[in-house]
Amino acid sequence: MNSSAAARLPVGALLAWYDEKARDLPWRAPDASPWAVLVSEIMLQQTPVNRVLPVYESWLARWPAPADLAAAPSGEAIREWGRLGYPRRALRLHECAGVIVERHGGEVPCTVEDLLALPGIGTYTAHAVAAFAYRQRVPVIDTNVRRVLARFLDGVADSARNVSGSDLARLESLLPRQPERAARASVSVMELGALICVARTPRCADCPVAADCRWRSAGCPDNAAPARRPQAFAGTDRQVRGLLMAVLRESAAPVPAERLDTVWPKPAQRARALDGLVADGLVDPLPDGRFALPGMAAK
């Protein structure tokens, strides 16, 4: 994003649009706890909202506070994660819960610095929790925000590079001074990118700020970086890992190796996938040759 451009955010128009058109999502409810916001942000990484919603709801029904999750075996977190994908995120949430209990009295910390110190929490998640849970004036940039700002302010289809410190500083300079209004501005830009200013077929006719969009004024030039091809899934180690994890999640007791052997016909690939799960801390190999989710050997 070009920081030399004289830039501004049409906050009033964005907030009016957001108030009327935003999705009614549980982690945006006024009574959503900081823990609920943190859980949602971890679950939403690389995962669409419609897949997250049922897992999010069952997760918070079971573990409404960090102390509840910290008291459970990490294997139960993996089990509850189900088929949401990237199950190491479940382990990170379990680790986060333990640290929150030990260091913060069971309350999700409110400062970006303390949030970044939690296991597996990066810049985006720390900023998102500070802004959306604690209503702080903190810049939040995901791929949707990056795309909106690139188009509206700089007149390009998208920014090809990763978010940098200068991008965060630029967005912070554009936010309203009042923290609550700044937090709402951040989520409104994010929602605009998710619903209207989408990557492939933006709905410019429905955009509340289209009249001032530099990209639209320039004729919507196709100057974005080439789209990445989706990674193949069928036949990959990722698929085999998922099949192995499904067997372990669905079993109340440790699973014999012979049961895992049935999920995939190629022994070398199956062994490689299982070794990777063990190395990632997602599966415990037991002395008797069986396998279990972590912390579930006594079941």
Beta strands, then each sheet from edge to edge (+ up, - down):
strand 1: 255-256
strand 2: 284-285
strand 3: 290-292
sheet 1: 1+ 3- 2+
end
